[in-house]
Amino acid sequence: MTTTDNNKIWLVTGANRGIGFNLVKNLISRADTIVYAAARDPQKATELQKLATANKNLHIIKITSGSIEDAKNAAAAIEKVIHPFDPLPSSHSLPAIGRPRLRHRQRRHRLSNSRLKDVTLEDVNDHFQVNVVGVLVLFQAVLPLLLKRQTRVFEAISSAVASNTNAALFVPFNNGSYSLSKAALNYLVRRISVEHAEESLIAFTVHPGLVETDMAQDFLDRPEGASWRSYAIKPDDSAKALLAVTDKAKKEYNGKYLNYDGTELPW
């Protein structure tokens, strides 16, 4: 593929289902846009494969969360297609989208619905591996690419449950490990924003809403989730809202913790 100065390049991880898949579907319809969709097992990402067959601007790459080798290979694949001296108007990374099962290795159980008194260290470690370590590994791999471009945007999908201020509000979710890992993700991206502010990197996190994915549906189907059902939104609606926020990314977004409507959330 020949790229021009007008192309926008997006890297979307967790792209084979849920919010990630809907991000890809919305992006590939845009003019002058090239999309790299990352999945743990591209050969089994059948819906992504169908999209790629019909859309030449979509490339599927392998990324297992936390894999240094996968992240480096993905960055190298993108660099190979994009001429290293061509300025790239926009390169977005949307890693660590929550999903019902952790993907970096085989698991026999779903994401926990436990309070901290009941969580296991294995569960905490698994969440941190995907939502914190995986994002850090990806950031380290794509940073050299970002720093070669005119516009440098690194965006991570966080969650409202990561808010220290609103911790009491989300106790009914019983998602202790998940909340811990997303709070750590917020700090990770905030730290990235500070360390690279002088390099014009824009790094921020966004809460995608209470999205009707398998993970959220498990909570919404429980009695304690009844009062939250009216807040739930479809994955495609979340994806469209996230893209609207990302399209407006500017210097003032650096280090922010945003809601999917673009408003700031309390740390």
Secondary structure in CASP SS format (residue, H / E / C, confidence):
PFRMAT SS
TARGET T0000
AUTHOR 0000-0000-0000
METHOD secondary structure of the structure
MODEL  1
M C 1.00
T C 1.00
T C 1.00
T C 1.00
D C 1.00
N C 1.00
N C 1.00
K E 1.00
I E 1.00
W E 1.00
L E 1.00
V E 1.00
T C 1.00
G C 1.00
A C 1.00
N C 1.00
R C 1.00
G H 1.00
I H 1.00
G H 1.00
F H 1.00
N H 1.00
L H 1.00
V H 1.00
K H 1.00
N H 1.00
L H 1.00
I C 1.00
S C 1.00
R C 1.00
A C 1.00
D C 1.00
T E 1.00
I E 1.00
V E 1.00
Y E 1.00
A E 1.00
A E 1.00
A E 1.00
R C 1.00
D C 1.00
P H 1.00
Q H 1.00
K H 1.00
A C 1.00
T H 1.00
E H 1.00
L H 1.00
Q H 1.00
K H 1.00
L H 1.00
A H 1.00
T H 1.00
A H 1.00
N C 1.00
K C 1.00
N C 1.00
L E 1.00
H E 1.00
I E 1.00
I E 1.00
K E 1.00
I C 1.00
T C 1.00
S C 1.00
G C 1.00
S C 1.00
I H 1.00
E H 1.00
D H 1.00
A H 1.00
K H 1.00
N H 1.00
A H 1.00
A H 1.00
A H 1.00
A H 1.00
I H 1.00
E H 1.00
K H 1.00
V H 1.00
I C 1.00
H C 1.00
P C 1.00
F C 1.00
D C 1.00
P C 1.00
L C 1.00
P C 1.00
S C 1.00
S E 1.00
H E 1.00
S E 1.00
L E 1.00
P C 1.00
A C 1.00
I C 1.00
G C 1.00
R C 1.00
P C 1.00
R C 1.00
L C 1.00
R C 1.00
H C 1.00
R C 1.00
Q C 1.00
R C 1.00
R C 1.00
H C 1.00
R C 1.00
L C 1.00
S C 1.00
N C 1.00
S C 1.00
R C 1.00
L C 1.00
K C 1.00
D C 1.00
V C 1.00
T C 1.00
L H 1.00
E H 1.00
D H 1.00
V H 1.00
N H 1.00
D H 1.00
H H 1.00
F H 1.00
Q H 1.00
V H 1.00
N H 1.00
V H 1.00
V H 1.00
G H 1.00
V H 1.00
L H 1.00
V H 1.00
L H 1.00
F H 1.00
Q H 1.00
A H 1.00
V H 1.00
L H 1.00
P H 1.00
L H 1.00
L H 1.00
L C 1.00
K C 1.00
R C 1.00
Q C 1.00
T C 1.00
R E 1.00
V E 1.00
F E 1.00
E E 1.00
A E 1.00
I E 1.00
S C 1.00
S C 1.00
A H 1.00
V H 1.00
A H 1.00
S C 1.00
N C 1.00
T C 1.00
N C 1.00
A H 1.00
A H 1.00
L H 1.00
F H 1.00
V H 1.00
P H 1.00
F H 1.00
N C 1.00
N C 1.00
G H 1.00
S H 1.00
Y H 1.00
S H 1.00
L H 1.00
S H 1.00
K H 1.00
A H 1.00
A H 1.00
L H 1.00
N H 1.00
Y H 1.00
L H 1.00
V H 1.00
R H 1.00
R H 1.00
I H 1.00
S H 1.00
V H 1.00
E H 1.00
H C 1.00
A H 1.00
E H 1.00
E H 1.00
S C 1.00
L E 1.00
I E 1.00
A E 1.00
F E 1.00
T E 1.00
V E 1.00
H E 1.00
P C 1.00
G C 1.00
L C 1.00
V E 1.00
E C 1.00
T C 1.00
D H 1.00
M H 1.00
A H 1.00
Q H 1.00
D H 1.00
F H 1.00
L H 1.00
D C 1.00
R C 1.00
P H 1.00
E H 1.00
G H 1.00
A H 1.00
S H 1.00
W H 1.00
R H 1.00
S H 1.00
Y H 1.00
A C 1.00
I E 1.00
K C 1.00
P H 1.00
D H 1.00
D H 1.00
S H 1.00
A H 1.00
K H 1.00
A H 1.00
L H 1.00
L H 1.00
A H 1.00
V H 1.00
T H 1.00
D H 1.00
K C 1.00
A C 1.00
K C 1.00
K H 1.00
E H 1.00
Y H 1.00
N C 1.00
G C 1.00
K C 1.00
Y E 1.00
L E 1.00
N E 1.00
Y C 1.00
D C 1.00
G C 1.00
T C 1.00
E E 1.00
L C 1.00
P C 1.00
W C 1.00
END
